[in-house]
């Protein structure tokens, strides 16, 4: 299969260019805003509309800064150490999910301290929106023809631009499905289970870590990093701890729940 060659720019106004990838971020933040409003009403939390707007702003700043710094530190440290001003050249690409996760965690903690709300309650407000942003972001990666998969002989293998003549796994689409609607479905289940604050977050960490670790077996490793220990990718090394920690927290909750039953 040939790559469909979708124009990464969906709108041009004079010298201005609006890209699909940037639009995915905007839709993700909008989804976070409306889902947070819905959760505040459902749980009768003492947060105003302005508070929610502030939270989304903090998250946007934390996500972008964290994702960019995470990429610079984890995936291409030597280059950015030699060219520190390039860290600000976000239009050249290079964002790390794990760095973005750290940035949003810091932003959420700061917001919770300012508003004197439990951090886990704040996390549960925004966690349902994470799969929406992740799924759309992976679609943006696919449109850009980046983060493609490893060479394959499967019938759905795709020849990507700038990736040579051989067909490769469309791993961006694998991630879009698993990290998007599949992950969103499981997080919604936690909302209906009567689980305490934090379970949505732990479920997200566990399943994201699992899905990302799995898909990395089909995704081409970053050229400047390659394989670690001759087997793992950087994405797997960062995702396996998320899976283990999130799973441990969910198991701990189930054990506490079982212990309290008469």
C-alpha positions as CSV (number, residue, x, y, z in Angstrom):
1,X,0.0,0.0,0.0
2,X,1.1,3.5,-0.8
3,X,0.9,6.3,1.8
4,X,-2.2,8.4,1.0
5,X,-0.1,11.7,1.0
6,X,-2.5,13.8,3.0
7,X,-1.5,17.4,3.0
8,X,-0.3,18.1,6.6
9,X,-1.5,21.7,6.2
10,X,-5.4,21.9,6.2
11,X,-5.6,25.7,5.8
12,X,-3.4,28.4,4.3
13,X,-4.0,32.1,4.8
14,X,-1.3,34.1,3.2
15,X,2.0,33.2,5.0
16,X,0.1,31.4,7.8
17,X,-0.2,27.6,7.7
18,X,-2.6,25.6,10.0
19,X,-1.6,22.0,10.3
20,X,-3.6,19.0,11.2
21,X,-1.3,18.1,14.0
22,X,-1.8,21.4,15.7
23,X,-5.6,21.1,15.2
24,X,-5.4,17.7,17.1
25,X,-4.0,19.5,20.1
26,X,-6.7,22.1,20.0
27,X,-9.5,19.5,19.8
28,X,-7.8,17.5,22.7
29,X,-7.8,20.6,25.0
30,X,-11.4,21.5,24.0
31,X,-12.4,17.9,24.9
32,X,-10.6,18.2,28.2
33,X,-12.5,21.4,29.0
34,X,-16.0,20.0,28.3
35,X,-15.3,16.6,30.0
36,X,-13.9,18.4,33.1
37,X,-17.0,20.6,33.2
38,X,-19.2,17.5,33.0
39,X,-17.2,15.8,35.8
40,X,-17.4,18.8,38.1
41,X,-21.2,18.9,37.8
42,X,-21.5,15.1,38.2
43,X,-19.4,15.1,41.4
44,X,-20.6,18.5,42.6
45,X,-17.1,19.9,43.1
46,X,-16.6,23.5,44.1
47,X,-15.0,24.6,40.9
48,X,-16.2,27.4,38.7
49,X,-16.1,27.7,34.9
50,X,-13.1,30.1,35.3
51,X,-11.4,27.5,37.5
52,X,-11.8,24.9,34.7
53,X,-10.4,27.3,32.1
54,X,-7.4,28.0,34.4
55,X,-6.9,24.2,34.7
56,X,-6.9,23.7,31.0
57,X,-4.4,26.6,30.5
58,X,-2.1,25.1,33.1
59,X,-2.3,21.7,31.4
60,X,-1.6,23.1,28.0
61,X,1.5,24.9,29.2
62,X,2.7,21.8,31.2
63,X,2.0,19.5,28.3
64,X,3.8,21.5,25.7
65,X,6.8,22.3,27.9
66,X,7.1,18.9,29.3
67,X,6.7,17.1,26.0
68,X,9.4,19.3,24.4
69,X,11.8,19.1,27.2
70,X,11.2,15.4,27.6
71,X,12.1,14.8,23.9
72,X,15.2,16.9,24.2
73,X,16.4,15.2,27.4
74,X,15.3,11.6,26.6
75,X,15.6,11.2,22.9
76,X,18.2,13.7,21.5
77,X,20.1,15.0,24.5
78,X,23.5,15.4,22.7
79,X,22.0,17.5,19.9
80,X,20.1,19.8,22.1
81,X,23.0,20.1,24.6
82,X,25.1,21.4,21.7
83,X,22.2,23.5,20.3
84,X,20.2,24.6,23.3
85,X,18.2,27.3,21.4
86,X,16.8,24.5,19.2
87,X,14.7,23.4,22.2
88,X,12.4,26.3,21.4
89,X,12.0,25.3,17.7
90,X,8.9,23.3,18.3
91,X,7.9,23.7,14.6
92,X,10.7,21.3,13.7
93,X,9.0,18.5,15.6
94,X,10.0,16.4,18.5
95,X,7.6,15.9,21.4
96,X,7.6,13.2,24.1
97,X,4.5,11.7,25.6
98,X,6.3,10.8,28.8
99,X,7.6,14.3,29.2
100,X,4.2,15.7,28.5
101,X,2.8,13.4,31.2
102,X,5.2,14.7,33.7
103,X,4.4,18.3,32.7
104,X,0.6,17.8,33.1
105,X,1.2,16.0,36.4
106,X,3.1,19.0,37.7
107,X,0.5,21.5,36.3
108,X,-2.3,19.4,37.9
109,X,-0.5,19.3,41.3
110,X,0.1,23.1,41.2
111,X,-3.6,23.7,40.4
112,X,-4.8,21.3,43.1
113,X,-2.6,23.1,45.7
114,X,-3.9,26.6,44.6
115,X,-7.5,25.5,44.7
116,X,-7.1,23.2,47.8
117,X,-8.5,20.2,46.0
118,X,-7.3,16.6,46.2
119,X,-4.8,16.0,43.4
120,X,-6.4,12.7,42.5
121,X,-9.8,14.4,42.0
122,X,-8.2,16.9,39.6
123,X,-6.4,14.0,37.8
124,X,-9.8,12.2,37.4
125,X,-11.3,15.3,35.9
126,X,-8.8,15.4,33.0
127,X,-7.9,11.7,32.6
128,X,-10.9,10.8,30.4
129,X,-9.8,13.5,27.8
130,X,-6.3,12.0,27.6
131,X,-7.2,9.2,25.2
132,X,-9.0,11.7,22.9
133,X,-5.8,13.8,22.6
134,X,-3.6,10.7,22.2
135,X,-5.8,9.1,19.5
136,X,-6.0,12.4,17.6
137,X,-2.3,13.0,18.0
138,X,-1.4,9.6,16.5
139,X,-3.6,10.5,13.6
140,X,-1.6,13.7,13.2
141,X,1.6,11.6,13.3
142,X,0.2,9.5,10.5
143,X,-0.8,12.5,8.4
144,X,2.7,13.8,8.8
145,X,4.2,10.5,7.7
146,X,6.3,10.3,10.9
147,X,6.8,7.7,13.7
148,X,6.2,5.0,11.1
149,X,6.6,1.3,11.9
150,X,9.1,-1.4,11.1
151,X,9.4,-3.2,7.8
152,X,6.7,-5.8,7.3
153,X,5.4,-8.2,4.7
154,X,1.8,-7.9,6.0
155,X,-0.7,-7.0,3.3
156,X,-1.5,-3.7,5.0
157,X,2.1,-2.7,5.1
158,X,2.5,0.9,3.8
159,X,5.3,2.6,2.0
160,X,5.9,5.9,3.9
161,X,7.7,8.9,2.4
162,X,11.2,9.4,3.7
163,X,11.2,5.8,5.0
164,X,12.6,4.0,2.0
165,X,10.9,1.8,-0.6
166,X,9.9,-1.1,1.7
167,X,6.4,-1.4,3.3
168,X,6.1,-0.7,7.0
169,X,3.6,-1.2,9.8
170,X,1.3,1.8,10.0
171,X,2.1,1.8,13.7
172,X,0.6,5.3,14.2
173,X,-2.8,3.8,13.4
174,X,-2.3,0.9,15.9
175,X,-1.5,3.5,18.6
176,X,-4.4,5.7,17.6
177,X,-6.9,2.8,18.1
178,X,-5.4,1.4,21.3
179,X,-4.5,4.7,23.0
180,X,-7.7,6.4,21.7
181,X,-11.1,4.6,21.7
182,X,-10.0,1.4,23.4
183,X,-8.3,3.3,26.3
184,X,-11.2,5.8,26.5
185,X,-13.7,2.9,26.9
186,X,-11.8,1.4,29.9
187,X,-11.5,4.7,31.6
188,X,-15.3,5.3,31.2
189,X,-15.8,1.9,32.9
190,X,-14.0,3.3,36.0
191,X,-16.5,6.2,36.2
192,X,-19.4,3.7,36.5
193,X,-17.8,1.4,38.9
194,X,-18.1,3.7,41.9
195,X,-14.3,3.6,42.3
196,X,-12.6,6.2,44.5
197,X,-10.5,9.1,43.2
198,X,-7.4,8.0,41.4
199,X,-8.6,4.8,39.8
200,X,-9.2,6.4,36.5
201,X,-5.6,7.8,36.6
202,X,-4.1,4.4,37.6
203,X,-6.1,2.6,34.9
204,X,-4.9,5.1,32.3
205,X,-1.2,4.6,33.3
206,X,-1.5,0.8,33.4
207,X,-3.2,0.5,30.0
208,X,-1.3,3.2,28.3
209,X,2.0,1.5,29.5
210,X,0.7,-1.8,28.2
211,X,-0.5,-0.6,24.8
212,X,2.6,1.5,24.2
213,X,4.9,-1.3,25.1
214,X,3.1,-3.6,22.8
215,X,3.0,-1.3,19.8
216,X,6.6,-0.4,20.1
217,X,7.4,-3.9,18.8
218,X,6.0,-2.8,15.5
219,X,7.2,0.8,15.6
220,X,10.6,1.9,14.2
221,X,12.9,3.0,17.0
222,X,14.1,6.6,16.9
223,X,17.2,6.6,14.7
224,X,19.3,8.6,17.2
225,X,18.4,6.3,20.1
226,X,18.0,2.8,18.5
227,X,17.6,-0.2,20.8
228,X,18.5,-0.2,24.5
229,X,20.0,-3.4,25.8
230,X,19.8,-4.6,22.2
231,X,16.1,-5.2,22.5
232,X,14.0,-2.5,24.1
233,X,13.1,0.9,22.7
234,X,13.2,4.1,24.7
235,X,9.4,4.2,24.5
236,X,9.2,0.7,26.1
237,X,11.7,1.6,28.8
238,X,9.6,4.6,29.8
239,X,6.2,2.8,29.5
240,X,6.9,-0.4,31.4
241,X,7.2,1.4,34.7
242,X,3.9,3.1,34.0
243,X,2.2,-0.2,33.4
244,X,3.7,-1.7,36.6
245,X,2.9,1.2,38.8
246,X,-0.6,1.7,37.5
247,X,-1.4,-2.0,37.8
248,X,0.0,-2.1,41.3
249,X,-2.2,0.8,42.4
250,X,-5.4,-0.8,40.8
251,X,-4.6,-4.1,42.5
252,X,-4.1,-2.4,45.8
253,X,-7.5,-0.7,45.5
254,X,-9.2,-4.1,44.8
255,X,-7.5,-5.7,47.8
256,X,-8.6,-2.8,50.1
257,X,-12.1,-3.1,48.7
258,X,-12.2,-6.9,49.3
259,X,-10.8,-6.4,52.8
260,X,-13.6,-4.0,53.8
261,X,-16.4,-6.3,52.6
262,X,-18.3,-7.9,55.5
